Amino acid sequence: MELQEQTNKIFTKRFISLFFTNMSIFLVFYGLITTLPLYAIGELGKSDDDSGLLVTVFLISAIIVRPFSGKLLDLFGKKRLLILSLVLYFACTVLYLFFKPFLLLLALRFFQGIWFSIATTASGSLAADIIPKRRKGAGLGYFAMSTNLAVVFGPFIGLLIIQYSGFDMLFIVLSVLVAIGGLLALTIQTKDLPKPVVTDRSFKFSFNDLFERSALPLAALASLIAFSYASVLSFLSLYAEQKDLLSVASYFFAVFAVAMISVRPFTGRIYDTIGAKFVIIPSFFIFALGLIILGNADQEIPFLLSAIFIGAGYGTLTTSFQSLCIQSTSIQRSGYATATYFTLFDIGIAIGSYLLGMVAVKLGYEFVYYIAAFIIIVVFALYMLVLNRQKHIIEQ
């Protein structure tokens, strides 16, 4: 009997190591995504459009590579590929110290996006394998907290360092964080974990080597949730500035993260004991309500109140859908299900940022949040259709 089936304990030594490894990856991601536009404009003398490319090329490479990562994990092993990708992710972070020409910086961002994509798929898939089957909902929810904490601490560390020490020190600190994550990854034991059955070791990729079919309907719904969340991720600071609330904008994500973390123990327990739908259905309405409150926020209290609802609703939905995608298939296909989920999720963020930006220009940011709330209600209706068709997954 495999070790993860012998106990229902989530917080094992290897889970904690993987938690902080994943957190280190996302600390670098969010630390750079917040500060590199400032670096491009202030240090390199580039325009706002040029600075936006530093985010775009990173996401493009991550989206391109993500579908292939499932088979790569099977071919080379999840832990081995996690460590390899962390080494190259670390190398890319160090190279920010030396790549000053903007075109070289763009190339570096594209290259780093590849290893970010593989590393996060590998860590997410390993987490799914390590967590006991009966605790998947709670376990993956706790694991997602590594990303949630990075959402807050990544930008905080980045902005604090460049304010007092400069960008070179930022790149050094982020490099050290990745190195620590890599050392922790080396300690993770994987001998007892299920091994994938690989019948074709060639580098030919069929549809099944790129996507997990059973996870596609759920991942598609997750992409629409990501589409709506792009309204917060991409435009919150601009909206806050327009409403003269920029002074409290930095607190929004802190409140957002606290809300996500606070509800995690309860939602995880309900997910595992009663069923996923009892967590997911109310979370749709909580998320939509938060977006509506944000669209009407003219003062600090409703602005921060919206962060509570958005954090609780969005955080619960994303972790629940990731769990469902993994549970929709066998444990040997967890890497493919994880890759499928993140591929469609990243696409949702990218498309949402672009299309909702067009809406903001024509109709204003208030309508962006109203439209995002409407989309969440539509996704709820679609979820109910999927619920009826895939009861064996969603009601387990």
N, C-alpha and C positions, 0 to 999 in steps of 0.2 A: 504493500500500500504506500502511496506517495505521501511525502511528509506533509504537504499542504492539506491532505484529506484527513490526517490524523489529529488535527487540532483546528479549532475555530479562532485561534489567536491571530489578530491582524498585525499588531505591532511587534513583529519579530525583528531580529538584528538586521536581516537582509532587507526587510521592508523599509526600515528606518534609513539604511544606507542608500537604497534606491530613491527614497523620498528626497533626501538632500542632494543626491546626484541630479535628479530632475529639477530640483529647485535652482541649482547652480546654472543649469542650462538656460532656464527662463530668466534668472536674474540678469544674465548677460544680454539676453534678447530684449527685455524691457528696458534695461539700463541704456542700451545703445539706441533703441528705437526712439527714446525720449531725447537723447542728447546729440545724436549724429546730425539732425537738421541744424541745430545750433552750431555744431562744429563746421558744417559745410558753409554756412552763411558767415559766421564770425571769424573762423580761422582760415578758410579757403576762399572766401569772397565770392561764393556762389549765390544764385538766386533761390527764391522759394521753390520754384519748379524743379531746379536741380536737386535741392535737398530732399524733395519728395521721391526722387528716383532711388535714393538710398534705401528707402522702405520698399518700394515697388520691386526692384530687382531681387531683393532678398525673398520676398513672398513668391515671386515668379519661380525661382529655382526650387523653393520648398514645395510648391504645388506640383511642379513637373516631376520631381523625384519621388514624392510621396507614394504614388501608386506602385512603384517598382520596389519599394522598401520591404513589403511583405515577403516576396520571394527571396530577396537578398538576405533577410533574417533567417529564412529556412536554409539557404545555401551555406551561409558562413557562421550561423549561430547568433542568437540574440545578444548574449553577453559579449562575445568577441566583436560583433559589429558595433555594439554600444561603446566599447572601449576605443575601437579604431576611430569612430566618428568623434568621440570626445577629444582624442589626441589631435585630430585635424581641426576641430572646432577651437581648441586651445591655440593651435598654431595661427589660425586666422585672427583670433583676438589679439595675440602678440603682434601680428603684422600691422595692426592699426598704428603702432608706434612709428612705423617706417614708410607706410604707403601714403604719401602726401598728395601726389598728383590725383586729380579727381577721377580720371578714367581708371586708374589702378584701384582706387577705392571702390568704385562701382564693381569692378571685376572681383575684388575681395568679398564684397557683400554677396554677390551671386554665388561664389564658391562656398562661403560660410552658410548660406541658406540651404545648400545641399546637405551639409553635415548636421545642421539643426534639424532638418526634416527626418533624417535617418535616426539620429540620437533620440528624438522625442518619440518616434514610433517604436524604437527598441525598448525604451524605458517604460512606455505605456503597456506594451505587450508583455514585458517581464512582470510588471505589476499585476496584470491579469492572471498570469501563471502562478505567481507567489501567493496571492490572496486566496484563502479557502473558498471553495465553491459556494458554501452556504452563507458567506459573508461578502459576496461580490459587490452588492450595492453599497454597503457601508464602507468596505475596503477601498473601492475605487473613488468613493467620495472623499475619504481621508487622503488618498493619494493626490487627488486634484487640488487639495489644499496647498501642495507644494507650488503649484502654478499660481494659485490665488495669492499666496504670500509674496511671490515674485512680482505680481502685478503692482503691489504697493511698494515693496522694498527696492525693486529694480530702479524705478524712476527716482525714488528718494535718495538712494546711494549715488546714482549718476549725477543728479542735480547738485547734491551736497558737495561732491568731490570737485566738480568743475567750478563751483563757486569759490572754493577755498584753495584748491591745488592745481587745477587745470586738467586738460584732456589727457596728457601723457600719464598722469597719475591714475586717471580713470581707467585707461586701458590696462595698466599694470594690475590694479585691484581686481578688475574683471577677469584677467588672465589667471590670477591666483585663485579666484573662486572656481573657475573651470577646472584647474589643476586639482583642487580639493575634491571636487565632484568626481573626477577621474580616479583618484586614489580610493574613494569610497566604493566606486563601481567595481574595483578589483577585488574587494572583500566579499562580494555577493556570490553565494554558493548556488549553483544551478544544476548540480549533478542529478538531483532527484526530480527535476522538472520534466514534464512530458516532452519527448523529442518529436519533431515533425517527421512525417513519412515523405521523403523526397524521392520520387520515381524518375524525375527528369532533372538532371543536374546541369543542363545546358543553360545558356543565357537567352533562350527563346522565351518570349513572354506571351502567353495567351491571356484571354480576358480574366480567367480564374487566377492568373498569376499577378494581376493588377488590382482586382477588386474581389471582395467577398460578396457574392450575389445575395445571400440571405440578409446581409447588413445594409444593402443599398437603400431599401425604403426608409429605414430608420435614419440612416446617414443623410439622406436627402432632406428629411424633416429637420435634422440638426443644422443643415446648411442654411435653411430658411430662418432658423433661430439666430444663427450667426449673422445673416443678412440684417436682421433687425438690430442686433447688438452693435453692428458697425456704426449705427447712428450715435451710440455712446462713445465707442472707442475713438472714432475719427473726428467727431464734431463737438464734443462736450466743452473743450476749452474755448473754442470759438463762440459757442452759444453762451457760455458763462460770461465771456467778455462783452458780448452784445447786451446781456442783461445786467451788466455792471456787478457781476457776482464772481469775478475772477479771483478775488481774494479768498473765497471759500472753495474754489474749484479743486485745490490740492487736497481738501478734506473729503471730497466726494468719493474717491477711490478707497480712502481709508475706511469710511463708513460702509462702502460697498463690500470691501473685503471682510470686515467684521460681521456683516449680515450673512455673507456666504458661509463663513466659518461657524457662526453661532447656530445656524439651522442644520449643519451637517450631521451631528450625532442623531438628531431626531429623524431627519429624512432618510438617513441610511438605515436606521432601525426599522422604520415603517416599510421601506423598500424591500428589505429582506424578510420581514415577518408577515406583512399583510399583502404586499404586491406593489409593483412599480406604478400602476395607474393611480393609486391613492396618493402618490407623491407628485406625479407628473401633471395630472389634471388641475389641481389647485395652483401649481406653479405657473401654468400658462396665464392664469388670470392675475396672479400677483405680479408677474413680469409686465403684462400689458398695463396694469394699473400704474405701475411705477413709471412707465414711459409716458402715460397720459399726464401724470402729476408733473413730470419733468417738462413736458410741453407747455404747462401752465405756470411754471415756476417763475415768479418775479421777485421773490424774496429768499433769504437764506434758508429758512425753516422748510418750506416745501421742496427746495432744491436738494437739501440733504435728506429729507424724508423720501424722496424718489430713489435715492441711492440705497436705502434699506430695502424697498420693494424690488428694485432691479437686481440688487445683489442676491437676495434670497431666491427670487424667481429664476433668474438667468443661471445662477450657480447650480441650482438643483436640476434644472432642465438639462444642462450640458453634461453633467456627470451621470445623470440617469440615462440619457440617450447613448452615451459612450458605453455604459454597462450593458444596455440592451443590445447594442451592436455586437459586443463580445459574446454575450450569452446566446445570440442568434445562431452561433456556429459551434463547432467542436473546439476544444482547447488547442488542438494542433493548428487551427486556423486563426488563432487569436491575433497573430501578427498582421494577417490580411484584413481582419475586421477592424483592427486599430488603424491601419493605414487608410482603409476606406473611409472611416469616420473622419479622420483628420484631413484627408484630401478634400472631401466635400465641405467640411467646416471652413477650411482656409479659403476655398473658392467663394463660399458665402460671404466671408469677411471682405474679400477683395472686390467682389461685384457690388456688395452693399455699399462700400465706401465710395465707389464710383457713381452708382446710380442715385444714391441718396444725396450725394454732393450736388448732382444736377438739380434735384428737387429743392435743395437748400438755396441754390442760386435763384431759382424761379419763384419759390413760394415762401421761403424763410425756414428757419430751423424748427419753429414750432410745428409746422406741418410734417417735417421729417419725423418727429417723434410720434405724431398722430398716425402717420402711415406705418411706422414701425410697429405700433401697438395693434393696428388693424391686421398686419401680416401675422402677428402672433396669434390672433383669434382665428385667422384662416388656417394656420398650422395646427391649432387645436382641433379644428374640424377634420383636417386631414389625418391627424393622429387617431381620432375616433374611428375613421375608416380602416386604418392600419390595425387598430386594436381588434376590430372584428375579424380581420383576415389572418392575424398572427397571434391569436390568443395564447398559443402554446409558448410564445416568447414573452409577451408583454404582461401576462397574468401569472407568470410563475412566481 
